[in-house]
Amino acid sequence: MRASKKIKQLAKPIFSFVVDGECEYWYLQMLKDNEPLLKIHLSPEIYKRKALKEQYKRVLELAKGSEKVFWVIDFDVIHKETRDAKKGKKTPLQEFEEFYNRCKKNDKIKVIVNNPCFEFWILLHFGYTTCFYENYKALLPDLKIHLADYEKTQKYFVRTNPDIYKRLKPNLQTAISHSEKLGEFDFKNKTTGIAEMHKLFKIESIDNFLKTCP
C-alpha cells in the first residue's frame, strides 16, 4: 500500500516592522490578533530609545529574511533631537535622510513616516487634514474631539473592548484614502502633517484581504 504523501503547508510570508514607539507596536499587535486569516505573518519589534543607526542596521538585518520590512518613524522625535543636537556634528535629520534614501533603493524595505507622530494616522480615520502639529501634545486636543477617552497606554490600545484596531477599523478605508492623498514625506517640506501608513495597507495581499473581509 502506497504511503500517503504529506502536503507541505507553505509558510506565511513574513512582514517585519521596526518601530520606535509603543503605540505603533500595540496597534500592529492588534492588527495581527484581529485578522488571523490574513495570509502573512506580522512581526513587529519595538526599538524605543535606540539610535537611528541601530534601527537602520536592524532594518537591513530583517530584510534578509523577510518579504517586507517596514520602518515606522515618528518624525517629531527626529525634529526634537535635531534641535537639541550639538553644532558641528551630523544631525539626526541629516542621518535619517541618508538612511531614508538608501532604504528607497531596496524593494524589500518601506519607510513609514508619521509627522508628527502615530496619532496623526489615527486622526485621519475621522477626517482629512494637512494641519501641521509640532508634536503629540499639540495634536491631542483635536484627536480627543473624536476619541474623548484616548490614552497613550497599553490598557487603552490592547486591553479595552474594543481594542484600538477594532475601534478604528470601520473607518480604516477612509484613513487609507486620506493617507494616500497626503502623499510621501518631503524633506524639503517638513511642516505638513503626514501619515504614510497606507504603504502597509496598500500592499497587494493586505489590500485584497481587507476588501473582502467584513
Rosetta blueprint (number, residue, H / E / L):
1 M L
2 R L
3 A L
4 S L
5 K L
6 K L
7 I L
8 K L
9 Q L
10 L L
11 A L
12 K L
13 P L
14 I E
15 F E
16 S E
17 F E
18 V E
19 V E
20 D L
21 G L
22 E H
23 C H
24 E H
25 Y H
26 W H
27 Y H
28 L H
29 Q H
30 M H
31 L H
32 K H
33 D H
34 N H
35 E L
36 P L
37 L L
38 L L
39 K L
40 I L
41 H E
42 L E
43 S E
44 P E
45 E E
46 I E
47 Y L
48 K L
49 R L
50 K L
51 A L
52 L H
53 K H
54 E H
55 Q H
56 Y H
57 K H
58 R H
59 V H
60 L H
61 E H
62 L H
63 A H
64 K L
65 G L
66 S L
67 E L
68 K E
69 V E
70 F E
71 W E
72 V E
73 I E
74 D E
75 F H
76 D H
77 V H
78 I H
79 H H
80 K H
81 E H
82 T H
83 R H
84 D H
85 A L
86 K L
87 K L
88 G L
89 K L
90 K L
91 T L
92 P H
93 L H
94 Q H
95 E H
96 F H
97 E H
98 E H
99 F H
100 Y H
101 N H
102 R H
103 C H
104 K L
105 K L
106 N L
107 D L
108 K L
109 I E
110 K E
111 V E
112 I E
113 V E
114 N E
115 N E
116 P L
117 C L
118 F H
119 E H
120 F H
121 W H
122 I H
123 L H
124 L L
125 H L
126 F L
127 G L
128 Y L
129 T L
130 T L
131 C L
132 F L
133 Y L
134 E L
135 N L
136 Y H
137 K H
138 A H
139 L H
140 L H
141 P H
142 D H
143 L H
144 K H
145 I L
146 H L
147 L L
148 A L
149 D L
150 Y L
151 E L
152 K L
153 T L
154 Q H
155 K H
156 Y H
157 F H
158 V H
159 R H
160 T L
161 N L
162 P L
163 D L
164 I H
165 Y H
166 K H
167 R H
168 L H
169 K H
170 P H
171 N H
172 L H
173 Q H
174 T H
175 A H
176 I H
177 S H
178 H H
179 S H
180 E H
181 K H
182 L H
183 G L
184 E L
185 F L
186 D E
187 F L
188 K L
189 N E
190 K L
191 T L
192 T L
193 G L
194 I E
195 A E
196 E L
197 M L
198 H H
199 K H
200 L H
201 F H
202 K L
203 I L
204 E H
205 S H
206 I H
207 D H
208 N H
209 F H
210 L H
211 K H
212 T H
213 C L
214 P L
